[in-house]
């Protein structure tokens, strides 16, 4: 006997989509580290959901995030090949959060630049398993479907990723938000004044400076190490860049600096702090990664 199921109520998907879209975007961004790619994934997921028969879907959030993860996994595997030819250091595209965000974004430690770089060291299957299970709480059955592995293998991938992430976190010292904001304001003032001595005082002696220009704009193609060297390079860059304004904004849930020239974003800078000084200064200059800012 054929059983006719009740159709999904009109407008229900649209209403739920507005609520669940941040989770879809958040999963894709954490997996890819690219706002543009994550937005493409969101569009793909919406088109898939709008044409799918969802009457038997009990957990729409899990279904949407799983679809996003499957598409992101395909992109992530090909991205590994593209990264090999990327010009200079690669940094995740800055994601504006807080009051500066154009739309709601799920924020936690896993969208911070330092954490995204830790996850960048994971193999694609490990990254998928870790993010889907530890961040989004999906069952290993969903993860196994995405990765086309057994449930046991998915569990092992997540466990392996968790150990690697824990090891990476040990190298990352998290300062309080108030300390980060205070130091960033002081750093901005010294940078704008071209005060090299002031920058040296704010930089850790072993500080590292990383710039991502992607071959699109002038940027150092190797990391620069040493507080005095970093200060010298920053003073020189400040003279060349001549930003009209430098704002403190929220990127990945953390305070960051946004540099504008003629109203156009030209740089987003994030920092890591240790013992009250900047131990890592990361600057995204690639205009492709700043287009959404």
C-alpha positions in Angstrom: 0.0 0.0 0.0 1.4 3.4 -0.9 1.6 5.9 2.0 1.3 9.5 1.1 3.5 11.7 3.4 2.4 15.2 4.3 4.3 17.7 2.2 6.7 20.1 4.0 4.8 23.1 5.2 5.1 26.1 2.7 7.9 28.5 3.8 9.2 26.1 6.4 12.5 25.5 4.7 13.0 29.2 4.1 12.4 30.0 7.7 14.7 27.2 8.9 17.4 28.1 6.4 17.7 31.6 7.8 18.3 30.1 11.2 20.7 27.4 10.0 22.6 29.3 7.4 25.3 30.4 9.9 26.1 26.8 10.7 26.3 25.9 7.0 28.7 28.8 6.4 30.6 28.1 9.6 31.3 24.5 8.6 32.5 25.5 5.2 34.7 28.3 6.4 36.3 26.2 9.1 37.1 23.5 6.6 38.3 25.8 3.8 39.7 29.0 5.5 38.2 31.0 2.6 35.2 33.3 2.8 34.6 33.2 -1.0 34.7 29.4 -1.2 32.5 29.1 1.9 29.9 31.4 0.3 29.9 29.3 -2.8 29.3 26.2 -0.7 26.4 27.9 1.0 24.8 28.6 -2.3 25.3 25.0 -3.5 23.8 23.7 -0.3 20.8 26.0 -0.6 20.2 24.9 -4.2 20.5 21.2 -3.1 18.1 21.7 -0.2 15.5 23.7 -2.2 15.2 20.8 -4.7 15.5 17.9 -2.3 12.7 15.9 -0.7 13.3 16.7 3.0 10.2 15.1 4.4 12.1 12.3 6.0 15.0 14.5 7.3 14.7 14.5 11.1 17.7 16.8 11.8 17.8 19.5 9.2 20.9 21.1 10.7 22.9 17.9 10.5 21.7 17.3 7.0 22.7 20.7 5.8 26.1 20.7 7.6 26.8 17.2 6.1 26.0 18.4 2.6 28.3 21.5 3.2 31.0 19.2 4.5 30.8 16.9 1.5 31.2 19.8 -0.9 33.9 21.4 1.1 35.8 18.2 1.3 35.9 18.0 -2.5 37.2 21.6 -2.6 39.7 21.0 0.3 41.3 18.1 -1.6 41.8 20.2 -4.7 42.9 23.2 -2.6 45.9 21.2 -1.3 47.1 21.0 -4.9 46.6 24.8 -5.4 48.4 25.7 -2.2 51.5 24.0 -3.6 51.7 26.8 -6.2 50.5 29.6 -4.0 52.9 32.5 -4.1 54.3 33.2 -0.6 52.8 32.2 2.8 49.1 31.3 2.8 46.9 32.7 5.6 43.1 32.2 6.0 40.8 34.9 4.6 39.8 37.2 7.4 36.2 36.7 8.6 34.6 39.8 10.1 32.6 38.9 13.2 30.9 40.9 15.9 29.3 44.2 15.0 31.3 44.5 11.8 29.9 41.2 10.4 27.5 41.6 7.4 25.5 38.6 8.7 25.4 36.3 11.8 28.4 34.1 12.1 29.0 31.2 14.5 32.0 32.3 16.5 34.4 30.2 18.7 38.1 29.4 18.9 38.0 27.4 15.7 37.5 30.5 13.5 40.5 32.4 14.9 43.5 32.7 12.6 45.8 30.8 14.9 43.5 27.9 15.2 42.7 27.8 11.5 46.5 27.6 10.8 46.7 24.7 13.3 43.9 22.9 11.4 45.6 23.7 8.1 48.3 21.1 9.2 45.7 18.4 9.4 45.0 16.0 6.5 41.7 16.8 4.8 39.9 13.7 6.2 41.2 14.6 9.7 40.0 18.2 9.4 36.6 17.1 8.3 36.2 14.6 11.1 37.4 17.0 13.8 35.3 19.9 12.7 32.1 17.9 12.2 32.4 16.0 15.4 34.2 18.3 17.9 32.8 21.6 16.7 29.4 20.7 15.3 28.6 17.6 17.3 27.7 15.4 14.3 27.5 11.7 14.8 30.2 9.6 13.3 27.7 7.9 11.0 27.3 11.3 9.1 31.1 11.8 9.1 31.7 8.3 7.7 29.2 9.1 4.9 31.1 12.3 4.0 34.5 10.7 4.0 33.3 7.3 2.5 34.9 5.4 5.3 33.7 3.1 8.1 32.3 4.6 11.4 35.3 3.2 13.2 37.7 4.9 10.7 35.9 8.2 11.1 36.3 7.9 14.9 40.0 7.3 14.5 40.4 10.2 12.2 38.8 12.6 14.7 40.9 11.2 17.5 44.1 11.6 15.5 43.1 15.2 14.6 42.2 16.0 18.2 45.7 15.0 19.3 47.4 17.1 16.6 45.1 20.1 17.4 45.9 19.8 21.2 49.7 19.8 20.4 49.2 22.9 18.2 47.3 24.7 20.9 50.2 24.2 23.3 52.2 26.5 21.1 49.5 29.2 21.1 49.1 31.3 24.2 45.7 33.1 24.3 45.7 36.6 25.8 42.5 38.1 27.2 40.4 40.3 24.9 41.1 43.4 26.9 44.9 42.8 26.7 44.7 42.2 22.9 42.7 45.4 22.4 45.1 47.4 24.6 48.2 46.1 22.8 46.6 46.5 19.3 45.8 50.2 20.0 49.3 50.8 21.3 50.7 48.9 18.2 48.5 51.0 15.9 49.7 54.2 17.4 53.4 53.3 17.1 52.9 52.0 13.6 51.1 55.2 12.5 53.9 57.3 14.0 56.6 55.3 12.4 58.0 54.7 16.0 60.4 51.9 15.5 61.5 51.9 19.2 57.9 51.7 20.3 57.2 48.8 18.0 60.3 46.9 19.3 59.0 47.3 22.8 55.6 45.8 21.8 57.2 42.9 19.8 58.6 39.7 21.4 62.3 39.3 20.6 61.4 36.2 18.7 58.4 37.6 16.9 57.5 36.4 13.5 55.9 38.5 10.7 53.9 36.7 8.0 52.4 38.4 5.0 49.9 36.9 2.5 49.9 38.7 -0.8 49.2 35.7 -3.0 51.3 37.1 -5.7 48.7 39.8 -6.3 50.5 42.6 -4.4 53.9 43.2 -3.0 54.5 41.1 0.1 57.4 39.2 1.7 57.4 35.7 0.4 59.1 34.3 3.5 58.4 34.8 7.2 60.5 37.5 8.9 61.8 36.7 12.4 63.2 38.8 15.2 61.5 41.7 16.9 63.9 44.4 15.6 63.7 43.1 12.1 59.9 42.9 12.2 59.7 46.5 13.5 62.0 47.8 10.8 60.0 46.0 8.1 56.7 47.4 9.5 58.0 50.9 9.6 59.1 50.6 6.0 55.8 49.1 5.0 53.9 51.9 6.8 55.7 54.5 4.7 54.9 52.6 1.5 51.3 51.7 2.3 50.3 55.1 3.7 46.9 53.8 5.0 44.2 56.6 5.4 42.8 54.8 8.5 43.5 51.9 10.8 40.5 50.5 12.7 40.3 47.9 15.4 37.8 45.4 14.2 36.7 41.9 15.2 38.1 39.1 13.0 37.4 35.4 13.8 36.1 36.5 17.2 39.4 38.3 18.0 40.5 42.0 17.8 42.4 42.8 14.6 43.5 45.8 12.6 41.9 46.9 9.4 43.9 49.2 7.2 42.1 51.2 4.5 43.3 53.4 1.6 40.8 55.7 -0.1 38.1 53.7 1.7 39.2 50.4 0.3 40.6 47.6 2.6 44.2 46.9 1.9 45.2 44.9 4.9 43.8 42.9 7.8 46.3 42.2 10.6 45.9 39.6 13.4 48.3 38.9 16.3 49.3 36.3 18.8 50.4 37.6 22.2 52.8 36.1 24.7 53.9 37.7 28.0 52.2 41.0 27.0 54.1 41.3 23.6 53.3 40.3 20.0 54.9 37.0 19.2 53.2 36.6 15.8 52.0 39.3 13.4 50.0 38.1 10.4 49.0 40.5 7.6 46.6 39.5 4.8 47.2 41.7 1.8 45.8 39.5 -1.0 42.9 41.6 -2.5 41.0 38.4 -3.3 40.8 37.7 0.4 39.7 41.2 1.3 37.0 41.7 -1.3 34.2 40.8 1.2 35.6 43.0 4.0 
